[in-house]
Amino acid sequence: MNRPNDLIPVLSLFARSGGRRMALGAFLSTLVVLAGMALLGTSGWFITATALAGMTAAGLAGFNVFVPSASIRLLALGRTFGRYAERVVTHDATLGVLAALRERLFRGWAAPLAARALLRRPARLLFRLTSDIDALDAIYLRLLVPAVAAIGAALLGGLVLGTMDWRLGLALFAWLLAFGLGAAMVAARSGRAVALRRARALERLRAQAIDLVAGQTDLAMAGRLGAQCEALRYTDARLARADDALHRLDTGAGWTYAVGGHLTVAAVLLAVGALAQTEGLGAPAAALALLIALAALEPFAALRRGAIEAGRSWLAARRLGPRLRQDESDSAAAPAEKGSDALCLYGASVVHPGRDGAALHDITLRIDAGERVAVIGSSGAGKSTLLALAAGELQAQSGEVLARPCTWLTQRTELFQDSLRDNLRLADPGASDEQLWDALRAAGLDADVRAMAAGLDTQLGEGGLGLSGGQSRRLALARLLLRRADFWLLDEPTEALDGATAADVLARLARHAAGRTVLLATHLRREAELADRLLVMKQGCLVADLRRGSNEFDAALGALRRH
């Protein structure tokens, strides 16, 4: 069910991000429509008046051809330049608003649990970023702007015919609004279900195509490749049927407006004929009235495509609206005051959606500024969950979390299909090349980068393709060093690295961690040796807190895997 409240967050964002440009675009569009109507009406009046004046020598001598001909040229030029300006302004405003919307959504998805929830269904994330956002441009370009222009056309038509007879002007204005907007509303109502079916079929088709490409080997081994292809063909057929239904609705709506236009012209023809007989209305004025009435309904016909797609736009607004309503200031971990502890947990518990039991259970913990702490335990004990809670990537279902701003070196090195420079600048967008080289030098990667032909402009493939595992980890280390944060979260920083590379990375981490707080999740002895304190996790519980110098610390450290 479409509810007006669904559109409020989207329209609010439109108004804040590009309200003035959008209003200017709608104004220019209305001027273009009015100029077109005036051009057609004035041309008809001028041709008719010229023909009548030419029937007699006295009439031809007294007829002023310069004012109407100059008006026609002015209207033609104004309509041409106005159309260009209207297209530039409306599309610039729309693209600006959609860019602001994408930024707002990215900020919203950076909130705790939001991105994780979407990553469980990556096709949905792709659809939100592309089709759902793109569908919103129809609200402005195909609904609001044509509606404003159409109402302006109805008003002009009513005023022009009202100068001949007020009843005729009022009747035309009322008819244009009732028929023009009514037909658009009927088209929107008829096309809503079909537009929704098409949107969902397209989303399902994308998801199935992604599953087929990404899981082709697994599907073939399981004997499900043929079934997946058949499902894809079935969804494609559903999408084709929905497209066909929408095209039929568009054709039907166009035919309806054409019939309405003929009826309008016929009714105005009868009316001006009656006025010519009873009140002596001249032929030029009658031609003006007919052509204005003919042109007045055309702007309403431009509404039909937007009306048919309104269901799709409303669905996108309903999907994206809740994220736009959320307060961007919400965060999982409240910031700790400067000079206080780096991290404080008071009875914090975390439950992952769809899983039984708590990933973290009633954790109370305090880490002083400048401490180096390693979290150890078997796989699934809750080490990475504890780091995610400290980073603000997860929300505690109960308890309190206070954390200083931190930077997180995750298990997986997140690199993007972009240049080395831009991958580094994710940590500091304003960093100069000199700062980038300093970070690379500190990470031990500067020599490798200088050996590349393009240097910092070297293009990486998806996931950092083109770099070895050791180089990727050093690049992540350079990014860590580039970001100015006094609290480091390190999640198995040397996992899958060879001994020599791991030793070098750890030595660099130890050197640059001076004066910083470090919280390290590991199951390797070589990494835990950086710490002066060990936190032992077991099944989501903190079972031991050991300090360097104690026998328990040495025993726990010695029990860890060397490599």
C-alpha positions in Angstrom: 0.0 0.0 0.0 1.4 3.4 -1.0 1.4 5.9 2.0 2.3 9.6 1.7 4.6 9.2 4.7 6.8 6.9 2.6 7.8 9.9 0.4 8.4 12.4 3.3 12.1 11.4 3.9 12.9 11.4 0.2 11.2 14.7 -0.5 12.9 16.3 2.5 16.2 15.2 1.2 15.3 16.6 -2.3 14.4 19.9 -0.7 17.6 20.1 1.4 20.0 19.0 -1.3 18.7 20.7 -4.3 15.5 22.6 -3.5 16.3 25.8 -5.2 17.7 24.2 -8.4 14.6 21.9 -8.5 12.3 24.8 -8.1 14.1 26.7 -10.9 13.9 23.6 -13.1 10.2 23.3 -12.6 9.8 27.1 -13.3 11.8 26.8 -16.5 9.8 23.8 -17.6 6.6 25.6 -17.0 7.9 28.7 -19.0 8.8 26.4 -21.9 5.3 24.8 -22.0 3.6 28.2 -21.8 5.9 29.6 -24.5 5.0 26.6 -26.7 1.3 27.2 -26.2 1.7 31.0 -26.8 3.7 30.3 -29.9 1.1 28.0 -31.4 -1.8 30.2 -30.4 -0.2 33.4 -31.7 0.9 31.8 -35.0 -2.7 30.6 -35.6 -4.1 34.0 -34.7 -1.5 35.7 -36.9 -2.1 33.5 -40.0 -5.9 33.9 -39.7 -5.8 37.6 -39.1 -3.4 38.1 -42.0 -5.6 36.1 -44.3 -8.6 38.1 -43.4 -6.7 41.4 -43.6 -5.5 40.5 -47.1 -9.0 40.2 -48.5 -9.3 44.0 -48.8 -6.7 46.7 -49.6 -7.7 48.8 -46.7 -7.5 46.0 -44.2 -4.0 45.0 -45.5 -2.7 48.5 -45.3 -3.9 48.9 -41.7 -2.7 45.6 -40.4 0.4 45.6 -38.3 2.5 42.5 -39.1 5.6 43.5 -37.2 4.4 43.1 -33.6 2.9 39.6 -34.0 5.8 38.4 -36.2 8.4 39.7 -33.7 6.4 38.0 -30.9 6.5 34.7 -32.8 10.3 34.9 -33.3 10.8 35.8 -29.6 8.6 32.9 -28.4 10.4 30.5 -30.7 13.8 31.6 -29.6 12.7 31.7 -25.9 11.2 28.2 -26.2 14.4 26.8 -27.7 16.8 28.3 -25.2 14.4 27.7 -22.4 14.2 24.0 -23.2 18.0 23.7 -23.2 18.2 25.6 -19.8 15.4 23.5 -18.4 17.1 20.2 -19.3 20.4 21.4 -17.9 19.0 22.6 -14.6 16.6 19.8 -13.9 19.1 17.0 -14.7 21.8 18.8 -12.7 19.5 19.1 -9.7 18.4 15.5 -10.0 22.0 14.1 -10.3 23.0 16.3 -7.3 20.2 15.0 -5.2 20.9 11.4 -6.1 24.6 11.8 -5.3 23.6 13.3 -1.9 21.3 10.3 -1.4 24.0 7.8 -2.1 26.3 9.6 0.4 23.5 9.5 3.0 22.9 5.8 2.4 26.6 5.0 2.7 26.7 6.9 6.0 23.6 5.0 7.1 25.1 1.6 6.1 28.2 2.5 8.2 26.0 2.3 11.3 26.3 -0.8 13.5 24.8 -4.0 11.9 23.5 -2.1 8.8 26.2 -3.2 6.4 26.5 -6.6 7.9 22.7 -7.2 7.3 23.0 -6.1 3.7 26.1 -8.2 3.0 24.1 -11.3 3.8 22.1 -10.5 0.6 24.6 -8.7 -1.7 22.2 -8.6 -4.6 19.9 -6.5 -2.5 22.7 -4.1 -1.6 23.5 -3.7 -5.3 19.9 -3.1 -6.1 19.6 -0.4 -3.4 22.6 1.4 -4.8 21.6 1.3 -8.4 17.9 0.7 -9.4 16.3 1.9 -6.2 18.1 5.2 -6.2 17.7 5.7 -10.0 14.0 5.0 -9.7 13.7 8.1 -7.4 14.6 10.5 -10.2 11.2 9.7 -11.8 9.5 11.4 -8.8 11.0 14.8 -9.8 11.6 14.5 -13.6 8.5 12.5 -14.6 6.0 13.5 -11.9 6.6 16.8 -10.1 8.0 18.8 -13.1 5.4 17.7 -15.6 2.6 18.2 -13.0 3.7 21.8 -12.3 4.0 22.5 -16.1 0.6 20.9 -16.8 -1.1 23.0 -14.1 0.5 26.1 -15.6 -0.8 25.1 -19.0 -4.3 24.6 -17.7 -4.2 28.0 -16.0 -3.0 29.7 -19.2 -5.6 28.0 -21.3 -8.3 29.0 -18.8 -7.1 32.6 -18.7 -7.0 33.0 -22.5 -10.4 31.5 -23.1 -11.7 33.4 -20.1 -11.0 36.7 -21.9 -13.5 35.5 -24.5 -16.1 34.1 -22.0 -15.4 33.5 -18.3 -17.6 30.4 -18.4 -15.6 28.9 -21.2 -12.3 29.6 -19.5 -13.5 28.1 -16.2 -14.9 25.0 -17.9 -11.6 24.4 -19.8 -9.5 24.9 -16.7 -11.7 22.5 -14.7 -11.8 19.9 -17.5 -8.1 19.9 -18.1 -7.4 19.4 -14.4 -10.1 16.7 -14.0 -9.3 14.8 -17.1 -5.5 15.3 -17.3 -4.7 14.6 -13.6 -7.5 11.9 -13.4 -6.1 9.9 -16.4 -2.7 10.1 -14.8 -4.0 8.8 -11.5 -5.9 6.0 -13.2 -2.7 5.0 -15.1 -0.7 5.1 -11.8 -3.3 2.9 -10.1 -3.4 0.4 -13.0 0.4 0.3 -13.4 1.3 0.0 -9.7 1.0 -3.8 -9.5 2.8 -4.4 -12.8 5.6 -1.9 -11.9 6.1 -3.7 -8.6 6.2 -7.1 -10.3 8.7 -5.8 -12.8 10.9 -4.4 -10.0 10.9 -7.6 -8.0 11.5 -9.7 -11.1 14.5 -7.6 -12.1 15.9 -7.8 -8.6 15.4 -11.6 -8.6 17.0 -11.9 -12.0 20.1 -10.0 -10.9 20.4 -12.1 -7.8 20.1 -15.4 -9.8 22.6 -14.2 -12.4 25.1 -13.3 -9.6 24.5 -16.7 -8.0 25.0 -18.4 -11.4 28.3 -16.6 -12.2 29.8 -16.7 -8.7 28.7 -20.3 -7.8 28.9 -21.9 -11.2 31.5 -24.5 -10.1 29.5 -25.4 -6.9 26.3 -25.7 -8.9 27.8 -27.9 -11.5 29.3 -30.2 -8.8 25.9 -30.4 -7.1 24.1 -31.1 -10.3 22.1 -27.9 -10.0 23.5 -25.9 -12.9 20.6 -26.8 -15.2 18.0 -26.0 -12.6 19.6 -22.6 -11.9 19.6 -21.8 -15.6 16.0 -22.8 -15.9 15.1 -20.6 -12.9 16.9 -17.7 -14.6 14.9 -18.3 -17.8 11.7 -18.4 -15.8 12.5 -15.1 -14.1 13.5 -13.5 -17.4 10.1 -14.5 -18.9 8.3 -13.0 -15.9 10.3 -9.8 -16.5 9.4 -9.8 -20.2 5.7 -10.2 -19.4 5.8 -7.3 -16.9 7.6 -5.1 -19.5 4.9 -6.0 -22.1 2.1 -5.1 -19.7 3.7 -1.7 -18.9 4.1 -1.0 -22.6 0.5 -1.8 -23.2 -0.5 0.5 -20.3 1.6 3.3 -21.8 0.0 2.8 -25.2 -3.5 2.8 -23.6 -2.7 6.0 -21.6 -1.4 7.7 -24.7 -4.5 6.8 -26.6 -6.7 8.1 -23.8 -5.0 11.4 -23.8 -5.3 11.6 -27.6 -9.0 11.0 -27.4 -9.3 13.6 -24.6 -7.5 16.1 -26.8 -9.9 15.5 -29.7 -12.9 15.9 -27.4 -11.4 19.1 -25.9 -10.8 20.6 -29.4 -14.3 19.6 -30.6 -16.0 21.1 -27.5 -14.0 24.3 -27.8 -14.9 24.5 -31.5 -18.6 24.3 -30.7 -18.2 26.9 -27.9 -16.3 29.5 -30.0 -18.8 28.9 -32.9 -21.6 29.7 -30.5 -19.7 32.8 -29.3 -19.1 33.9 -32.9 -22.9 33.8 -33.5 -24.0 35.4 -30.3 -21.2 37.8 -29.3 -19.5 38.3 -32.6 -16.2 36.5 -31.7 -13.8 37.0 -34.6 -12.1 34.2 -36.6 -8.6 35.0 -35.4 -9.7 34.8 -31.7 -11.5 31.5 -32.5 -8.3 30.1 -34.0 -6.4 31.3 -31.0 -8.8 29.5 -28.7 -8.7 26.3 -30.7 -5.0 26.1 -30.8 -4.5 27.0 -27.1 -7.0 24.2 -26.2 -5.2 21.8 -28.4 -1.8 22.5 -26.8 -3.1 22.7 -23.2 -3.6 19.0 -22.9 -0.2 17.9 -24.2 1.7 18.6 -21.0 -0.7 16.3 -19.1 0.2 13.5 -21.6 3.8 13.8 -20.4 2.7 12.6 -17.0 1.6 9.2 -18.2 5.1 7.6 -18.1 5.9 8.9 -14.6 2.4 7.8 -13.4 2.9 4.3 -14.8 6.3 4.0 -13.0 5.0 5.6 -9.8 4.6 2.3 -8.2 8.3 1.5 -8.7 9.3 4.9 -7.4 7.1 4.5 -4.4 8.6 1.1 -3.7 12.1 2.6 -3.8 11.1 5.4 -1.4 9.5 2.9 1.0 12.7 0.8 0.9 15.2 3.7 1.3 13.0 6.0 3.5 13.7 4.3 6.8 17.4 4.5 6.4 17.1 8.3 5.6 15.1 8.8 8.8 17.8 7.3 11.0 20.0 9.7 13.0 23.5 9.7 11.5 24.9 10.4 14.9 23.9 7.0 16.2 26.9 4.8 17.1 27.5 1.5 18.8 30.3 2.7 21.1 30.0 6.0 22.9 33.2 8.0 22.6 35.4 8.0 25.7 36.5 11.3 27.0 40.0 12.4 26.1 42.5 11.3 28.6 40.3 8.5 30.0 40.6 4.8 29.4 40.9 3.7 25.8 38.1 1.1 26.2 35.6 0.3 28.9 33.0 -2.4 28.7 30.4 -2.8 31.4 28.4 -6.0 31.2 28.4 -6.0 27.4 26.7 -8.8 25.5 26.4 -9.4 21.8 24.1 -11.7 19.9 24.5 -12.3 16.2 21.2 -12.3 14.3 20.1 -15.8 13.4 22.4 -17.6 15.8 21.7 -19.3 19.1 23.5 -18.0 22.2 25.6 -14.9 22.8 28.8 -14.2 20.8 29.9 -12.2 23.8 28.4 -12.7 27.2 28.5 -10.1 30.0 32.0 -8.8 29.3 33.4 -6.2 31.8 36.7 -4.9 30.7 38.9 -1.8 31.1 42.0 -1.0 28.9 44.1 2.0 29.9 45.5 4.4 27.3 48.9 3.1 26.1 48.3 -0.5 27.0 49.1 -3.4 24.6 46.6 -6.1 25.0 46.2 -9.4 23.1 42.9 -11.4 23.0 43.5 -15.1 22.7 41.3 -18.1 22.4 40.2 -20.8 20.0 38.3 -20.0 16.8 34.8 -18.8 17.6 35.7 -17.8 21.1 34.6 -14.1 20.4 38.0 -12.4 19.6 36.9 -10.7 16.4 33.5 -9.9 17.9 35.2 -8.1 20.7 37.2 -6.0 18.3 34.1 -5.2 16.2 32.4 -4.1 19.4 35.3 -1.8 20.3 35.3 -0.4 16.7 31.6 0.4 16.8 30.8 -2.1 14.0 28.5 -4.0 16.4 26.0 -2.9 19.0 25.8 -4.4 22.4 22.4 -5.9 23.1 23.0 -5.1 26.8 25.6 -3.3 28.8 27.6 -0.2 28.0 30.6 0.4 25.7 32.9 3.4 25.9 35.7 3.6 23.3 38.2 6.1 22.0 38.4 6.7 18.2 40.3 3.8 16.7 41.6 2.3 13.4 41.1 -1.3 12.6 43.4 -3.7 10.7 41.0 -6.5 9.9 41.9 -10.1 9.0 41.1 -9.5 5.4 43.0 -6.8 3.6 40.3 -4.6 1.9 41.7 -3.3 -1.3 39.7 -1.8 -4.2 40.0 -1.7 -8.0 41.6 1.7 -8.0 45.1 3.2 -7.9 47.5 2.6 -5.1 47.3 6.3 -4.2 43.5 6.2 -3.8 43.6 2.9 -1.8 46.0 4.6 0.6 43.9 7.8 0.8 41.0 5.9 2.2 42.8 6.4 5.5 43.4 10.1 4.9 41.7 11.7 1.9 43.8 14.9 2.2 47.2 13.2 2.5 49.9 14.5 0.2 52.1 12.3 -1.9 55.0 12.9 0.5 52.8 11.6 3.4 51.9 8.6 1.3 55.5 7.8 0.6 56.4 8.2 4.3 53.7 5.7 5.2 54.9 3.2 2.5 58.4 3.6 3.7 57.3 2.9 7.3 55.5 -0.2 6.1 58.5 -1.4 4.0 56.7 -1.2 0.7 58.2 2.0 -0.8 60.9 0.1 -2.8 58.3 -2.2 -4.4 56.1 0.7 -5.3 59.0 2.7 -6.8 59.9 -0.3 -8.9 56.4 -0.2 -10.5 56.2 1.8 -13.7 53.3 3.9 -12.6 54.3 4.3 -9.0 51.5 5.5 -6.8 49.3 5.6 -9.9 49.6 1.8 -10.4 46.1 0.4 -10.9 45.1 -2.6 -8.8 42.6 -5.2 -9.8 39.5 -6.2 -7.8 40.5 -7.1 -4.2 44.1 -5.8 -4.8 44.8 -8.0 -7.7 48.4 -7.4 -8.9 49.9 -7.4 -5.4 51.3 -10.4 -3.5 49.8 -11.4 -0.1 52.8 -9.8 1.7 52.5 -6.6 -0.4 48.8 -6.4 0.3 49.4 -6.7 4.0 52.1 -4.1 3.9 49.7 -1.7 2.0 47.1 -2.3 4.7 49.8 -1.5 7.3 50.7 1.7 5.5 47.1 2.7 5.6 47.0 2.0 9.3 50.0 4.2 9.9 48.6 6.9 7.7 45.4 7.3 9.8 46.0 9.4 12.8 44.5 7.3 15.7 45.9 6.5 19.1 44.0 3.3 19.4 44.8 0.3 17.1 42.7 -2.8 16.7 44.7 -5.6 15.0 42.9 -8.8 14.0 45.5 -11.5 13.2 47.8 -9.0 11.4 50.3 -11.6 10.0 48.0 -14.5 9.3 49.0 -16.4 6.1 52.3 -14.5 5.8 55.6 -16.3 5.6 57.9 -16.2 8.6 60.3 -13.5 7.3 57.5 -11.2 6.1 55.5 -11.7 9.3 58.6 -10.9 11.5 59.2 -7.7 9.5 55.6 -6.6 9.7 55.5 -7.3 13.5 58.7 -5.4 14.0 57.3 -2.4 12.2 54.0 -2.6 14.1 55.9 -2.7 17.4 58.1 0.3 16.5 55.2 2.5 15.4 52.8 1.4 18.2 54.9 3.3 20.8 52.6 5.6 22.7 49.5 4.0 21.3 46.9 1.6 22.7 46.8 -1.7 21.0 44.1 -4.4 21.2 45.2 -7.5 19.2 43.2 -10.6 18.4 45.4 -13.6 17.7 46.1 -17.3 18.1 49.8 -17.0 17.2 52.6 -16.6 19.7 54.6 -14.3 17.5 51.8 -11.8 17.5 50.8 -12.2 21.2 54.4 -11.4 22.2 53.7 -7.8 21.3 51.3 -7.5 24.3 51.9 -7.0 28.0 48.5 -8.3 28.8 46.5 -11.3 27.7 42.8 -11.7 27.7 41.6 -15.3 27.4 38.3 -15.8 25.7 36.2 -19.0 25.7 32.7 -19.4 24.2 32.1 -15.6 24.3 33.2 -15.2 27.9 36.3 -13.5 29.3 37.8 -16.3 31.5 41.2 -14.9 32.3 43.1 -11.5 32.4 46.8 -12.1 32.6 49.7 -9.6 33.0 53.2 -10.0 31.8 55.6 -11.3 34.4 53.1 -13.8 35.9 53.5 -17.5 35.5 50.0 -17.7 34.1 50.9 -15.2 31.3 54.0 -17.2 30.3 52.0 -20.4 30.3 49.3 -19.0 28.2 51.8 -17.5 25.8 53.7 -20.7 25.5 50.6 -22.6 24.7 49.9 -20.6 21.6 50.9 -21.8 18.1 54.3 -20.5 16.9 53.3 -20.0 13.3 
